[in-house]
Amino acid sequence: MTGNISYDPDNHDFMVRTRAAKVAGVAVPDLEVDDLDSQGRVLVLGWGSTYGPIGAAVRRVRRAGYPIAQAHLRHLNPFPANLGEVLGRYERVVIPEMNMGQLALLVRARYLVDAISVTQVRGMPFRAAELADMLQGLVTHASEQPAHNEREQEA
């Protein structure tokens, strides 16, 4: 190795794939889900600065008597190995983000989950009360529909 820049296309392809494989091999802890009675049909998935507002909103929804689950990603690349399994347990996945919804796009593309993207780019954090109202509406609607298992048994 000389330290010189290589403009060889085959070398570039090899190095990009080598880096991607190295990142994919990083050990990431499993995603932990806060689902009190394992009866939540709606999962609120967050990352970064949404941690506090999501936690406060979920507590409000639970105090109102509705089951709801929450999880907070600490690793985005690679995602936790169990993320796909976690997402598959819920009727709805809501992803509040302080951007234009990049995580929701990744989740939709990788796991084929119809995630509900809630975005805010005003430079202000989510208000827990507003987030709780929206979540409570989703939880109420989800509880009015049969669960995955009930629909599969009807078919």
N, C-alpha and C positions, 0 to 999 in steps of 0.2 A: 504494500500500500504506500502510495506517495502522498496522500492527502490532497491530491488534485481533484477538481470537480470532474465527474464522469458524465458525459452526455450520451452514453451508450443506452439505447432504449431497453435492451434486455436487462442490463444492470439496474436501471431505474425500476422496471417491473419487479425484479427480484427483491430489491430493497423495500419497496412499498408493501409487497406481500409478506416479507419477513417482519416488518414493523407491525402490520395488522395481526399476524399470528402471535407475536409477542404480547400485544395488548390483549388479545382474546384469551391468552393463557394466564392472565393475572387472576389470582384468587380473590374473589369478592364475596363477602359474607352474604348469606341468604337474606332476602327482604323480610323484615318482621312486620306482621300485620296486627293492628289493634282492632280486634273484632270481639267485643266483650262476650257475647253469647253465641258466636259463630252463626248468627241469624241475619247479619247484614246482607242486603241484596245490592247495596250501593257501596262502592269503594271510592274513597277520595284519595288520589295518588298525588303526592307533592314532591317537590325537591327545592333546595335552596331556601330563599327567604319566605316561602309560603308556609313554613313549618308552624309558626305561631298562629297565624290567622286560621289555618285549617284545623289545628287542635282546638282552638276556641270555638269555631263553628260546629265542629263535630260534638263537642261537649254540650252545646246549646241544643242541638238536634236530639241528642240522647236524653237530655233533661226533659224534653217535650215528649219523650216516650217512644221515640223511633229508633230502630236498630240501624246502625251505620258503621262502616269500617273505615279505617284510615291507615295509610302507609306512607313512609317518607323515604325516597331514594337518596342514598348518599353516594352512589356510584352510578354514573351514566354510561361509561365506556370502559370495560364491558358492563352490561346490565347484570344484576344478580341472576344466577342460574335459575332460580325458582320464580322469576317474575312472570313468565308465561303461565305457569300453573296457578299462581296467585290471581292473575287477571281473569283466568277462566272460571273462578269460583263465583263471580259476581255478575248480576244482571246488567248493571251499569257501572262504568268507570268514569269518574269525573276528575279532570286534571286542571286545577287552577294554576295559572302561570303568570309571572310578572314579565311577560314578553309576548310574542305573537303566536305562541303555541307550538314551539319546536318539539317539546317532549311528547305532546299529543301526536304530532306527525310521526315521530319515531315509533311510538307505541302502536299506532294504527298500522304502520308499514311492516313492522317486525312481527307483531303478534295478531294481526288482523282483528283487532278489537275496535269496536265503534266507540272510541273514547269521546266523551263530551269535553270539549275544550272551553275553558273559561279563562279569558285573557284580560290583562289590564296593563296598559303601557303609559299610564299617566304619571308615573314616578311616585305614586303613593301606594302604600300597602293595601291589601284587601281589607275591608271592614268585616269583622267576624259576623256581625248581625246580618249584613247583606248576603254574605256567603251562606250563612245558616238558613236564611229564608229560601234561597235557591235550592239548597240541598234538601231541606225538608219537603219541598215540592216534589223533587225527584224521588225521595224515599216514599212519600205518600203514593205517588203514581206507581212505583215498582211494587209496593205491597198490595195494590189492587189487581195486579196481574199474576197469573199462576207462575210458580217457579219453574226453572229448567226441567226438573224431574217430573213435575205435574204435567207439563206440556208434552214431554216425551211419552208419558204413559197414556195420554189421551190419543196420541197418533196411532 
